[in-house]
């Protein structure tokens, strides 16, 4: 979300400093979290990896059905005023 705020800062009154700090903080936090899980909580690390793979697989399956979803949305939009 912070990255999007930085990228779209010209479209509104967005002060770029807080989102930039969020992006930098995330860039520092994620490697520290992964390192901690790998060193001290290896079973949790593997559970998180398994959950990420399942979520990614479900998302890919969902977007593979994207054509029918777009058709349904277009059909629904015809009924909107």
N, CA, C and O atoms as a Maestro MAE file, in Angstrom:
{
 s_m_m2io_version
 :::
 2.0.0
}

f_m_ct {
 s_m_title
 :::
 protein
 m_atom[324] {
  # First column is atom index #
  i_m_mmod_type
  r_m_x_coord
  r_m_y_coord
  r_m_z_coord
  i_m_residue_number
  s_m_chain_name
  s_m_pdb_residue_name
  s_m_pdb_atom_name
  i_m_atomic_number
  :::
  1 25 0.818 -1.166 0.000 1 A "UNK " " N  " 7
  2 3 0.000 0.000 0.000 1 A "UNK " " CA " 6
  3 2 0.873 1.245 0.000 1 A "UNK " " C  " 6
  4 15 0.576 2.225 -0.684 1 A "UNK " " O  " 8
  5 25 1.938 1.200 0.762 2 A "UNK " " N  " 7
  6 3 2.856 2.352 0.782 2 A "UNK " " CA " 6
  7 2 3.472 2.569 -0.595 2 A "UNK " " C  " 6
  8 15 3.615 3.709 -1.037 2 A "UNK " " O  " 8
  9 25 3.833 1.501 -1.266 3 A "UNK " " N  " 7
  10 3 4.398 1.625 -2.609 3 A "UNK " " CA " 6
  11 2 3.406 2.286 -3.555 3 A "UNK " " C  " 6
  12 15 3.779 3.148 -4.351 3 A "UNK " " O  " 8
  13 25 2.134 1.879 -3.468 4 A "UNK " " N  " 7
  14 3 1.116 2.490 -4.315 4 A "UNK " " CA " 6
  15 2 0.951 3.973 -3.999 4 A "UNK " " C  " 6
  16 15 0.770 4.788 -4.904 4 A "UNK " " O  " 8
  17 25 1.013 4.322 -2.709 5 A "UNK " " N  " 7
  18 3 0.894 5.730 -2.322 5 A "UNK " " CA " 6
  19 2 2.062 6.536 -2.881 5 A "UNK " " C  " 6
  20 15 1.872 7.671 -3.320 5 A "UNK " " O  " 8
  21 25 3.258 5.973 -2.871 6 A "UNK " " N  " 7
  22 3 4.414 6.673 -3.438 6 A "UNK " " CA " 6
  23 2 4.247 6.801 -4.949 6 A "UNK " " C  " 6
  24 15 4.507 7.860 -5.519 6 A "UNK " " O  " 8
  25 25 3.818 5.737 -5.585 7 A "UNK " " N  " 7
  26 3 3.679 5.745 -7.042 7 A "UNK " " CA " 6
  27 2 2.597 6.708 -7.508 7 A "UNK " " C  " 6
  28 15 2.743 7.338 -8.556 7 A "UNK " " O  " 8
  29 25 1.524 6.832 -6.755 8 A "UNK " " N  " 7
  30 3 0.392 7.668 -7.152 8 A "UNK " " CA " 6
  31 2 0.375 9.014 -6.424 8 A "UNK " " C  " 6
  32 15 -0.675 9.652 -6.353 8 A "UNK " " O  " 8
  33 25 1.494 9.452 -5.893 9 A "UNK " " N  " 7
  34 3 1.528 10.670 -5.084 9 A "UNK " " CA " 6
  35 2 1.170 11.925 -5.870 9 A "UNK " " C  " 6
  36 15 0.768 12.924 -5.273 9 A "UNK " " O  " 8
  37 25 1.304 11.897 -7.178 10 A "UNK " " N  " 7
  38 3 0.985 13.069 -7.985 10 A "UNK " " CA " 6
  39 2 -0.512 13.220 -8.227 10 A "UNK " " C  " 6
  40 15 -0.966 14.289 -8.636 10 A "UNK " " O  " 8
  41 25 -1.288 12.160 -7.979 11 A "UNK " " N  " 7
  42 3 -2.726 12.198 -8.244 11 A "UNK " " CA " 6
  43 2 -3.532 12.834 -7.119 11 A "UNK " " C  " 6
  44 15 -4.722 13.093 -7.296 11 A "UNK " " O  " 8
  45 25 -2.928 13.088 -5.989 12 A "UNK " " N  " 7
  46 3 -3.667 13.663 -4.866 12 A "UNK " " CA " 6
  47 2 -2.730 14.401 -3.931 12 A "UNK " " C  " 6
  48 15 -1.551 14.597 -4.226 12 A "UNK " " O  " 8
  49 25 -3.281 14.805 -2.802 13 A "UNK " " N  " 7
  50 3 -2.467 15.482 -1.791 13 A "UNK " " CA " 6
  51 2 -1.838 14.451 -0.865 13 A "UNK " " C  " 6
  52 15 -2.259 14.300 0.282 13 A "UNK " " O  " 8
  53 25 -0.839 13.748 -1.358 14 A "UNK " " N  " 7
  54 3 -0.165 12.725 -0.571 14 A "UNK " " CA " 6
  55 2 1.246 13.203 -0.266 14 A "UNK " " C  " 6
  56 15 2.031 13.492 -1.169 14 A "UNK " " O  " 8
  57 25 1.548 13.279 1.011 15 A "UNK " " N  " 7
  58 3 2.907 13.594 1.435 15 A "UNK " " CA " 6
  59 2 3.735 12.325 1.236 15 A "UNK " " C  " 6
  60 15 3.396 11.297 1.823 15 A "UNK " " O  " 8
  61 25 4.794 12.348 0.444 16 A "UNK " " N  " 7
  62 3 5.514 11.114 0.114 16 A "UNK " " CA " 6
  63 2 6.374 10.555 1.250 16 A "UNK " " C  " 6
  64 15 6.797 9.401 1.180 16 A "UNK " " O  " 8
  65 25 6.636 11.328 2.272 17 A "UNK " " N  " 7
  66 3 7.558 10.864 3.325 17 A "UNK " " CA " 6
  67 2 7.015 9.651 4.096 17 A "UNK " " C  " 6
  68 15 7.735 8.658 4.206 17 A "UNK " " O  " 8
  69 25 5.776 9.674 4.642 18 A "UNK " " N  " 7
  70 3 5.299 8.477 5.368 18 A "UNK " " CA " 6
  71 2 5.266 7.205 4.519 18 A "UNK " " C  " 6
  72 15 5.695 6.157 5.001 18 A "UNK " " O  " 8
  73 25 4.775 7.250 3.271 19 A "UNK " " N  " 7
  74 3 4.803 6.011 2.485 19 A "UNK " " CA " 6
  75 2 6.215 5.535 2.170 19 A "UNK " " C  " 6
  76 15 6.466 4.330 2.147 19 A "UNK " " O  " 8
  77 25 7.136 6.456 1.927 20 A "UNK " " N  " 7
  78 3 8.522 6.057 1.665 20 A "UNK " " CA " 6
  79 2 9.106 5.381 2.900 20 A "UNK " " C  " 6
  80 15 9.803 4.373 2.786 20 A "UNK " " O  " 8
  81 25 8.824 5.933 4.082 21 A "UNK " " N  " 7
  82 3 9.298 5.296 5.317 21 A "UNK " " CA " 6
  83 2 8.687 3.901 5.474 21 A "UNK " " C  " 6
  84 15 9.352 2.985 5.959 21 A "UNK " " O  " 8
  85 25 7.430 3.737 5.069 22 A "UNK " " N  " 7
  86 3 6.796 2.428 5.134 22 A "UNK " " CA " 6
  87 2 7.458 1.421 4.207 22 A "UNK " " C  " 6
  88 15 7.655 0.264 4.580 22 A "UNK " " O  " 8
  89 25 7.802 1.855 3.003 23 A "UNK " " N  " 7
  90 3 8.467 0.962 2.043 23 A "UNK " " CA " 6
  91 2 9.846 0.575 2.563 23 A "UNK " " C  " 6
  92 15 10.236 -0.591 2.484 23 A "UNK " " O  " 8
  93 25 10.585 1.545 3.092 24 A "UNK " " N  " 7
  94 3 11.919 1.256 3.637 24 A "UNK " " CA " 6
  95 2 11.807 0.328 4.847 24 A "UNK " " C  " 6
  96 15 12.581 -0.619 4.985 24 A "UNK " " O  " 8
  97 25 10.838 0.607 5.723 25 A "UNK " " N  " 7
  98 3 10.636 -0.251 6.884 25 A "UNK " " CA " 6
  99 2 10.298 -1.672 6.504 25 A "UNK " " C  " 6
  100 15 10.790 -2.618 7.120 25 A "UNK " " O  " 8
  101 25 9.467 -1.830 5.500 26 A "UNK " " N  " 7
  102 3 9.114 -3.170 5.013 26 A "UNK " " CA " 6
  103 2 10.344 -3.863 4.429 26 A "UNK " " C  " 6
  104 15 10.551 -5.059 4.635 26 A "UNK " " O  " 8
  105 25 11.159 -3.094 3.695 27 A "UNK " " N  " 7
  106 3 12.380 -3.665 3.124 27 A "UNK " " CA " 6
  107 2 13.353 -4.161 4.174 27 A "UNK " " C  " 6
  108 15 14.120 -5.090 3.922 27 A "UNK " " O  " 8
  109 25 13.331 -3.548 5.352 28 A "UNK " " N  " 7
  110 3 14.191 -3.993 6.456 28 A "UNK " " CA " 6
  111 2 13.518 -5.124 7.234 28 A "UNK " " C  " 6
  112 15 14.176 -6.087 7.628 28 A "UNK " " O  " 8
  113 25 12.205 -5.007 7.454 29 A "UNK " " N  " 7
  114 3 11.492 -5.952 8.297 29 A "UNK " " CA " 6
  115 2 11.389 -7.349 7.687 29 A "UNK " " C  " 6
  116 15 11.609 -8.335 8.391 29 A "UNK " " O  " 8
  117 25 11.067 -7.461 6.423 30 A "UNK " " N  " 7
  118 3 10.842 -8.770 5.798 30 A "UNK " " CA " 6
  119 2 12.084 -9.662 5.883 30 A "UNK " " C  " 6
  120 15 11.957 -10.814 6.297 30 A "UNK " " O  " 8
  121 25 13.289 -9.182 5.510 31 A "UNK " " N  " 7
  122 3 14.461 -10.062 5.662 31 A "UNK " " CA " 6
  123 2 14.734 -10.445 7.121 31 A "UNK " " C  " 6
  124 15 15.149 -11.570 7.400 31 A "UNK " " O  " 8
  125 25 14.501 -9.511 8.050 32 A "UNK " " N  " 7
  126 3 14.692 -9.839 9.464 32 A "UNK " " CA " 6
  127 2 13.697 -10.903 9.921 32 A "UNK " " C  " 6
  128 15 14.061 -11.821 10.656 32 A "UNK " " O  " 8
  129 25 12.455 -10.784 9.492 33 A "UNK " " N  " 7
  130 3 11.436 -11.770 9.857 33 A "UNK " " CA " 6
  131 2 11.766 -13.143 9.283 33 A "UNK " " C  " 6
  132 15 11.693 -14.151 9.985 33 A "UNK " " O  " 8
  133 25 12.129 -13.175 8.004 34 A "UNK " " N  " 7
  134 3 12.475 -14.454 7.379 34 A "UNK " " CA " 6
  135 2 13.690 -15.068 8.057 34 A "UNK " " C  " 6
  136 15 13.715 -16.273 8.310 34 A "UNK " " O  " 8
  137 25 14.694 -14.257 8.352 35 A "UNK " " N  " 7
  138 3 15.881 -14.765 9.050 35 A "UNK " " CA " 6
  139 2 15.541 -15.322 10.420 35 A "UNK " " C  " 6
  140 15 16.027 -16.388 10.799 35 A "UNK " " O  " 8
  141 25 14.708 -14.606 11.162 36 A "UNK " " N  " 7
  142 3 14.303 -15.080 12.489 36 A "UNK " " CA " 6
  143 2 13.542 -16.401 12.391 36 A "UNK " " C  " 6
  144 15 13.820 -17.338 13.139 36 A "UNK " " O  " 8
  145 25 12.596 -16.471 11.479 37 A "UNK " " N  " 7
  146 3 11.834 -17.709 11.338 37 A "UNK " " CA " 6
  147 2 12.736 -18.866 10.920 37 A "UNK " " C  " 6
  148 15 12.571 -19.982 11.413 37 A "UNK " " O  " 8
  149 25 13.679 -18.619 10.026 38 A "UNK " " N  " 7
  150 3 14.569 -19.677 9.567 38 A "UNK " " CA " 6
  151 2 15.488 -20.158 10.695 38 A "UNK " " C  " 6
  152 15 15.723 -21.358 10.839 38 A "UNK " " O  " 8
  153 25 15.999 -19.228 11.484 39 A "UNK " " N  " 7
  154 3 16.958 -19.592 12.539 39 A "UNK " " CA " 6
  155 2 16.280 -20.186 13.777 39 A "UNK " " C  " 6
  156 15 16.752 -21.177 14.334 39 A "UNK " " O  " 8
  157 25 15.163 -19.570 14.208 40 A "UNK " " N  " 7
  158 3 14.596 -19.932 15.509 40 A "UNK " " CA " 6
  159 2 13.268 -20.676 15.439 40 A "UNK " " C  " 6
  160 15 12.931 -21.409 16.369 40 A "UNK " " O  " 8
  161 25 12.527 -20.512 14.391 41 A "UNK " " N  " 7
  162 3 11.183 -21.102 14.286 41 A "UNK " " CA " 6
  163 2 11.026 -21.779 12.937 41 A "UNK " " C  " 6
  164 15 10.145 -21.419 12.156 41 A "UNK " " O  " 8
  165 25 11.875 -22.757 12.662 42 A "UNK " " N  " 7
  166 3 11.888 -23.353 11.331 42 A "UNK " " CA " 6
  167 2 10.552 -23.991 10.960 42 A "UNK " " C  " 6
  168 15 10.153 -23.923 9.798 42 A "UNK " " O  " 8
  169 25 9.854 -24.605 11.903 43 A "UNK " " N  " 7
  170 3 8.559 -25.213 11.583 43 A "UNK " " CA " 6
  171 2 7.536 -24.145 11.191 43 A "UNK " " C  " 6
  172 15 6.721 -24.370 10.296 43 A "UNK " " O  " 8
  173 25 7.571 -22.997 11.848 44 A "UNK " " N  " 7
  174 3 6.674 -21.901 11.487 44 A "UNK " " CA " 6
  175 2 7.029 -21.375 10.095 44 A "UNK " " C  " 6
  176 15 6.140 -21.035 9.314 44 A "UNK " " O  " 8
  177 25 8.325 -21.310 9.784 45 A "UNK " " N  " 7
  178 3 8.771 -20.876 8.468 45 A "UNK " " CA " 6
  179 2 8.162 -21.754 7.386 45 A "UNK " " C  " 6
  180 15 7.661 -21.247 6.383 45 A "UNK " " O  " 8
  181 25 8.201 -23.069 7.582 46 A "UNK " " N  " 7
  182 3 7.664 -23.976 6.568 46 A "UNK " " CA " 6
  183 2 6.143 -23.889 6.473 46 A "UNK " " C  " 6
  184 15 5.582 -24.034 5.387 46 A "UNK " " O  " 8
  185 25 5.474 -23.654 7.596 47 A "UNK " " N  " 7
  186 3 4.016 -23.477 7.560 47 A "UNK " " CA " 6
  187 2 3.666 -22.213 6.774 47 A "UNK " " C  " 6
  188 15 2.741 -22.220 5.962 47 A "UNK " " O  " 8
  189 25 4.405 -21.132 7.016 48 A "UNK " " N  " 7
  190 3 4.170 -19.883 6.286 48 A "UNK " " CA " 6
  191 2 4.423 -20.096 4.793 48 A "UNK " " C  " 6
  192 15 3.658 -19.606 3.962 48 A "UNK " " O  " 8
  193 25 5.474 -20.810 4.450 49 A "UNK " " N  " 7
  194 3 5.755 -21.100 3.037 49 A "UNK " " CA " 6
  195 2 4.637 -21.924 2.414 49 A "UNK " " C  " 6
  196 15 4.227 -21.655 1.285 49 A "UNK " " O  " 8
  197 25 4.142 -22.920 3.133 50 A "UNK " " N  " 7
  198 3 3.059 -23.759 2.609 50 A "UNK " " CA " 6
  199 2 1.791 -22.933 2.399 50 A "UNK " " C  " 6
  200 15 1.114 -23.088 1.383 50 A "UNK " " O  " 8
  201 25 1.469 -22.064 3.346 51 A "UNK " " N  " 7
  202 3 0.287 -21.214 3.212 51 A "UNK " " CA " 6
  203 2 0.453 -20.282 2.008 51 A "UNK " " C  " 6
  204 15 -0.495 -20.071 1.251 51 A "UNK " " O  " 8
  205 25 1.642 -19.729 1.831 52 A "UNK " " N  " 7
  206 3 1.894 -18.839 0.693 52 A "UNK " " CA " 6
  207 2 1.724 -19.577 -0.636 52 A "UNK " " C  " 6
  208 15 1.174 -19.020 -1.586 52 A "UNK " " O  " 8
  209 25 2.188 -20.818 -0.708 53 A "UNK " " N  " 7
  210 3 2.046 -21.604 -1.934 53 A "UNK " " CA " 6
  211 2 0.574 -21.892 -2.211 53 A "UNK " " C  " 6
  212 15 0.136 -21.801 -3.358 53 A "UNK " " O  " 8
  213 25 -0.191 -22.235 -1.187 54 A "UNK " " N  " 7
  214 3 -1.616 -22.518 -1.367 54 A "UNK " " CA " 6
  215 2 -2.352 -21.265 -1.826 54 A "UNK " " C  " 6
  216 15 -3.173 -21.326 -2.741 54 A "UNK " " O  " 8
  217 25 -2.061 -20.131 -1.195 55 A "UNK " " N  " 7
  218 3 -2.718 -18.878 -1.586 55 A "UNK " " CA " 6
  219 2 -2.356 -18.513 -3.019 55 A "UNK " " C  " 6
  220 15 -3.226 -18.100 -3.786 55 A "UNK " " O  " 8
  221 25 -1.102 -18.659 -3.388 56 A "UNK " " N  " 7
  222 3 -0.672 -18.359 -4.757 56 A "UNK " " CA " 6
  223 2 -1.368 -19.280 -5.763 56 A "UNK " " C  " 6
  224 15 -1.812 -18.830 -6.819 56 A "UNK " " O  " 8
  225 25 -1.461 -20.561 -5.432 57 A "UNK " " N  " 7
  226 3 -2.126 -21.510 -6.329 57 A "UNK " " CA " 6
  227 2 -3.604 -21.165 -6.496 57 A "UNK " " C  " 6
  228 15 -4.132 -21.210 -7.607 57 A "UNK " " O  " 8
  229 25 -4.267 -20.821 -5.399 58 A "UNK " " N  " 7
  230 3 -5.681 -20.448 -5.486 58 A "UNK " " CA " 6
  231 2 -5.864 -19.168 -6.297 58 A "UNK " " C  " 6
  232 15 -6.818 -19.049 -7.066 58 A "UNK " " O  " 8
  233 25 -4.961 -18.223 -6.127 59 A "UNK " " N  " 7
  234 3 -5.056 -16.981 -6.891 59 A "UNK " " CA " 6
  235 2 -4.852 -17.243 -8.377 59 A "UNK " " C  " 6
  236 15 -5.561 -16.671 -9.206 59 A "UNK " " O  " 8
  237 25 -3.903 -18.091 -8.725 60 A "UNK " " N  " 7
  238 3 -3.676 -18.411 -10.128 60 A "UNK " " CA " 6
  239 2 -4.876 -19.127 -10.732 60 A "UNK " " C  " 6
  240 15 -5.238 -18.872 -11.881 60 A "UNK " " O  " 8
  241 25 -5.492 -20.016 -9.968 61 A "UNK " " N  " 7
  242 3 -6.705 -20.687 -10.447 61 A "UNK " " CA " 6
  243 2 -7.838 -19.689 -10.635 61 A "UNK " " C  " 6
  244 15 -8.591 -19.772 -11.606 61 A "UNK " " O  " 8
  245 25 -7.957 -18.754 -9.714 62 A "UNK " " N  " 7
  246 3 -9.008 -17.745 -9.797 62 A "UNK " " CA " 6
  247 2 -8.836 -16.886 -11.038 62 A "UNK " " C  " 6
  248 15 -9.801 -16.639 -11.763 62 A "UNK " " O  " 8
  249 25 -7.615 -16.429 -11.289 63 A "UNK " " N  " 7
  250 3 -7.396 -15.556 -12.432 63 A "UNK " " CA " 6
  251 2 -7.415 -16.320 -13.751 63 A "UNK " " C  " 6
  252 15 -7.585 -15.712 -14.808 63 A "UNK " " O  " 8
  253 25 -7.244 -17.627 -13.712 64 A "UNK " " N  " 7
  254 3 -7.391 -18.411 -14.932 64 A "UNK " " CA " 6
  255 2 -8.839 -18.393 -15.395 64 A "UNK " " C  " 6
  256 15 -9.123 -18.510 -16.587 64 A "UNK " " O  " 8
  257 25 -9.742 -18.246 -14.451 65 A "UNK " " N  " 7
  258 3 -11.164 -18.149 -14.766 65 A "UNK " " CA " 6
  259 2 -11.565 -16.702 -15.022 65 A "UNK " " C  " 6
  260 15 -12.755 -16.388 -15.039 65 A "UNK " " O  " 8
  261 25 -10.607 -15.828 -15.218 66 A "UNK " " N  " 7
  262 3 -10.853 -14.397 -15.348 66 A "UNK " " CA " 6
  263 2 -11.747 -14.016 -16.498 66 A "UNK " " C  " 6
  264 15 -12.506 -13.054 -16.383 66 A "UNK " " O  " 8
  265 25 -11.686 -14.742 -17.623 67 A "UNK " " N  " 7
  266 3 -12.520 -14.386 -18.768 67 A "UNK " " CA " 6
  267 2 -14.001 -14.500 -18.434 67 A "UNK " " C  " 6
  268 15 -14.787 -13.622 -18.792 67 A "UNK " " O  " 8
  269 25 -14.382 -15.558 -17.762 68 A "UNK " " N  " 7
  270 3 -15.790 -15.709 -17.421 68 A "UNK " " CA " 6
  271 2 -16.201 -14.671 -16.389 68 A "UNK " " C  " 6
  272 15 -17.341 -14.206 -16.399 68 A "UNK " " O  " 8
  273 25 -15.290 -14.304 -15.501 69 A "UNK " " N  " 7
  274 3 -15.607 -13.283 -14.504 69 A "UNK " " CA " 6
  275 2 -15.856 -11.949 -15.203 69 A "UNK " " C  " 6
  276 15 -16.809 -11.242 -14.875 69 A "UNK " " O  " 8
  277 25 -15.000 -11.607 -16.167 70 A "UNK " " N  " 7
  278 3 -15.179 -10.349 -16.893 70 A "UNK " " CA " 6
  279 2 -16.497 -10.348 -17.667 70 A "UNK " " C  " 6
  280 15 -17.168 -9.319 -17.742 70 A "UNK " " O  " 8
  281 25 -16.862 -11.468 -18.230 71 A "UNK " " N  " 7
  282 3 -18.138 -11.560 -18.946 71 A "UNK " " CA " 6
  283 2 -19.304 -11.353 -17.978 71 A "UNK " " C  " 6
  284 15 -20.271 -10.666 -18.307 71 A "UNK " " O  " 8
  285 25 -19.214 -11.947 -16.789 72 A "UNK " " N  " 7
  286 3 -20.271 -11.782 -15.802 72 A "UNK " " CA " 6
  287 2 -20.366 -10.333 -15.341 72 A "UNK " " C  " 6
  288 15 -21.467 -9.817 -15.147 72 A "UNK " " O  " 8
  289 25 -19.240 -9.680 -15.166 73 A "UNK " " N  " 7
  290 3 -19.242 -8.279 -14.742 73 A "UNK " " CA " 6
  291 2 -19.866 -7.409 -15.822 73 A "UNK " " C  " 6
  292 15 -20.677 -6.534 -15.516 73 A "UNK " " O  " 8
  293 25 -19.502 -7.633 -17.077 74 A "UNK " " N  " 7
  294 3 -20.087 -6.859 -18.169 74 A "UNK " " CA " 6
  295 2 -21.594 -7.065 -18.251 74 A "UNK " " C  " 6
  296 15 -22.342 -6.118 -18.494 74 A "UNK " " O  " 8
  297 25 -22.035 -8.290 -18.052 75 A "UNK " " N  " 7
  298 3 -23.464 -8.562 -18.077 75 A "UNK " " CA " 6
  299 2 -24.166 -7.844 -16.930 75 A "UNK " " C  " 6
  300 15 -25.247 -7.285 -17.112 75 A "UNK " " O  " 8
  301 25 -23.556 -7.861 -15.760 76 A "UNK " " N  " 7
  302 3 -24.136 -7.192 -14.599 76 A "UNK " " CA " 6
  303 2 -24.183 -5.676 -14.807 76 A "UNK " " C  " 6
  304 15 -25.156 -5.030 -14.420 76 A "UNK " " O  " 8
  305 25 -23.139 -5.104 -15.415 77 A "UNK " " N  " 7
  306 3 -23.084 -3.663 -15.618 77 A "UNK " " CA " 6
  307 2 -24.165 -3.183 -16.571 77 A "UNK " " C  " 6
  308 15 -24.535 -2.010 -16.526 77 A "UNK " " O  " 8
  309 25 -24.678 -4.039 -17.421 78 A "UNK " " N  " 7
  310 3 -25.764 -3.648 -18.319 78 A "UNK " " CA " 6
  311 2 -27.037 -3.291 -17.542 78 A "UNK " " C  " 6
  312 15 -27.860 -2.508 -18.015 78 A "UNK " " O  " 8
  313 25 -27.187 -3.865 -16.361 79 A "UNK " " N  " 7
  314 3 -28.387 -3.596 -15.554 79 A "UNK " " CA " 6
  315 2 -28.227 -2.371 -14.660 79 A "UNK " " C  " 6
  316 15 -29.196 -1.934 -14.040 79 A "UNK " " O  " 8
  317 25 -27.041 -1.820 -14.586 80 A "UNK " " N  " 7
  318 3 -26.832 -0.641 -13.747 80 A "UNK " " CA " 6
  319 2 -27.302 0.612 -14.482 80 A "UNK " " C  " 6
  320 15 -27.214 0.692 -15.707 80 A "UNK " " O  " 8
  321 25 -27.807 1.595 -13.718 81 A "UNK " " N  " 7
  322 3 -28.283 2.830 -14.374 81 A "UNK " " CA " 6
  323 2 -27.156 3.661 -14.939 81 A "UNK " " C  " 6
  324 15 -27.399 4.721 -15.516 81 A "UNK " " O  " 8
  :::
 }
 m_bond[323] {
  # First column is bond index #
  i_m_from
  i_m_to
  i_m_order
  :::
  1 1 2 1
  2 2 3 1
  3 3 4 2
  4 3 5 1
  5 5 6 1
  6 6 7 1
  7 7 8 2
  8 7 9 1
  9 9 10 1
  10 10 11 1
  11 11 12 2
  12 11 13 1
  13 13 14 1
  14 14 15 1
  15 15 16 2
  16 15 17 1
  17 17 18 1
  18 18 19 1
  19 19 20 2
  20 19 21 1
  21 21 22 1
  22 22 23 1
  23 23 24 2
  24 23 25 1
  25 25 26 1
  26 26 27 1
  27 27 28 2
  28 27 29 1
  29 29 30 1
  30 30 31 1
  31 31 32 2
  32 31 33 1
  33 33 34 1
  34 34 35 1
  35 35 36 2
  36 35 37 1
  37 37 38 1
  38 38 39 1
  39 39 40 2
  40 39 41 1
  41 41 42 1
  42 42 43 1
  43 43 44 2
  44 43 45 1
  45 45 46 1
  46 46 47 1
  47 47 48 2
  48 47 49 1
  49 49 50 1
  50 50 51 1
  51 51 52 2
  52 51 53 1
  53 53 54 1
  54 54 55 1
  55 55 56 2
  56 55 57 1
  57 57 58 1
  58 58 59 1
  59 59 60 2
  60 59 61 1
  61 61 62 1
  62 62 63 1
  63 63 64 2
  64 63 65 1
  65 65 66 1
  66 66 67 1
  67 67 68 2
  68 67 69 1
  69 69 70 1
  70 70 71 1
  71 71 72 2
  72 71 73 1
  73 73 74 1
  74 74 75 1
  75 75 76 2
  76 75 77 1
  77 77 78 1
  78 78 79 1
  79 79 80 2
  80 79 81 1
  81 81 82 1
  82 82 83 1
  83 83 84 2
  84 83 85 1
  85 85 86 1
  86 86 87 1
  87 87 88 2
  88 87 89 1
  89 89 90 1
  90 90 91 1
  91 91 92 2
  92 91 93 1
  93 93 94 1
  94 94 95 1
  95 95 96 2
  96 95 97 1
  97 97 98 1
  98 98 99 1
  99 99 100 2
  100 99 101 1
  101 101 102 1
  102 102 103 1
  103 103 104 2
  104 103 105 1
  105 105 106 1
  106 106 107 1
  107 107 108 2
  108 107 109 1
  109 109 110 1
  110 110 111 1
  111 111 112 2
  112 111 113 1
  113 113 114 1
  114 114 115 1
  115 115 116 2
  116 115 117 1
  117 117 118 1
  118 118 119 1
  119 119 120 2
  120 119 121 1
  121 121 122 1
  122 122 123 1
  123 123 124 2
  124 123 125 1
  125 125 126 1
  126 126 127 1
  127 127 128 2
  128 127 129 1
  129 129 130 1
  130 130 131 1
  131 131 132 2
  132 131 133 1
  133 133 134 1
  134 134 135 1
  135 135 136 2
  136 135 137 1
  137 137 138 1
  138 138 139 1
  139 139 140 2
  140 139 141 1
  141 141 142 1
  142 142 143 1
  143 143 144 2
  144 143 145 1
  145 145 146 1
  146 146 147 1
  147 147 148 2
  148 147 149 1
  149 149 150 1
  150 150 151 1
  151 151 152 2
  152 151 153 1
  153 153 154 1
  154 154 155 1
  155 155 156 2
  156 155 157 1
  157 157 158 1
  158 158 159 1
  159 159 160 2
  160 159 161 1
  161 161 162 1
  162 162 163 1
  163 163 164 2
  164 163 165 1
  165 165 166 1
  166 166 167 1
  167 167 168 2
  168 167 169 1
  169 169 170 1
  170 170 171 1
  171 171 172 2
  172 171 173 1
  173 173 174 1
  174 174 175 1
  175 175 176 2
  176 175 177 1
  177 177 178 1
  178 178 179 1
  179 179 180 2
  180 179 181 1
  181 181 182 1
  182 182 183 1
  183 183 184 2
  184 183 185 1
  185 185 186 1
  186 186 187 1
  187 187 188 2
  188 187 189 1
  189 189 190 1
  190 190 191 1
  191 191 192 2
  192 191 193 1
  193 193 194 1
  194 194 195 1
  195 195 196 2
  196 195 197 1
  197 197 198 1
  198 198 199 1
  199 199 200 2
  200 199 201 1
  201 201 202 1
  202 202 203 1
  203 203 204 2
  204 203 205 1
  205 205 206 1
  206 206 207 1
  207 207 208 2
  208 207 209 1
  209 209 210 1
  210 210 211 1
  211 211 212 2
  212 211 213 1
  213 213 214 1
  214 214 215 1
  215 215 216 2
  216 215 217 1
  217 217 218 1
  218 218 219 1
  219 219 220 2
  220 219 221 1
  221 221 222 1
  222 222 223 1
  223 223 224 2
  224 223 225 1
  225 225 226 1
  226 226 227 1
  227 227 228 2
  228 227 229 1
  229 229 230 1
  230 230 231 1
  231 231 232 2
  232 231 233 1
  233 233 234 1
  234 234 235 1
  235 235 236 2
  236 235 237 1
  237 237 238 1
  238 238 239 1
  239 239 240 2
  240 239 241 1
  241 241 242 1
  242 242 243 1
  243 243 244 2
  244 243 245 1
  245 245 246 1
  246 246 247 1
  247 247 248 2
  248 247 249 1
  249 249 250 1
  250 250 251 1
  251 251 252 2
  252 251 253 1
  253 253 254 1
  254 254 255 1
  255 255 256 2
  256 255 257 1
  257 257 258 1
  258 258 259 1
  259 259 260 2
  260 259 261 1
  261 261 262 1
  262 262 263 1
  263 263 264 2
  264 263 265 1
  265 265 266 1
  266 266 267 1
  267 267 268 2
  268 267 269 1
  269 269 270 1
  270 270 271 1
  271 271 272 2
  272 271 273 1
  273 273 274 1
  274 274 275 1
  275 275 276 2
  276 275 277 1
  277 277 278 1
  278 278 279 1
  279 279 280 2
  280 279 281 1
  281 281 282 1
  282 282 283 1
  283 283 284 2
  284 283 285 1
  285 285 286 1
  286 286 287 1
  287 287 288 2
  288 287 289 1
  289 289 290 1
  290 290 291 1
  291 291 292 2
  292 291 293 1
  293 293 294 1
  294 294 295 1
  295 295 296 2
  296 295 297 1
  297 297 298 1
  298 298 299 1
  299 299 300 2
  300 299 301 1
  301 301 302 1
  302 302 303 1
  303 303 304 2
  304 303 305 1
  305 305 306 1
  306 306 307 1
  307 307 308 2
  308 307 309 1
  309 309 310 1
  310 310 311 1
  311 311 312 2
  312 311 313 1
  313 313 314 1
  314 314 315 1
  315 315 316 2
  316 315 317 1
  317 317 318 1
  318 318 319 1
  319 319 320 2
  320 319 321 1
  321 321 322 1
  322 322 323 1
  323 323 324 2
  :::
 }
}
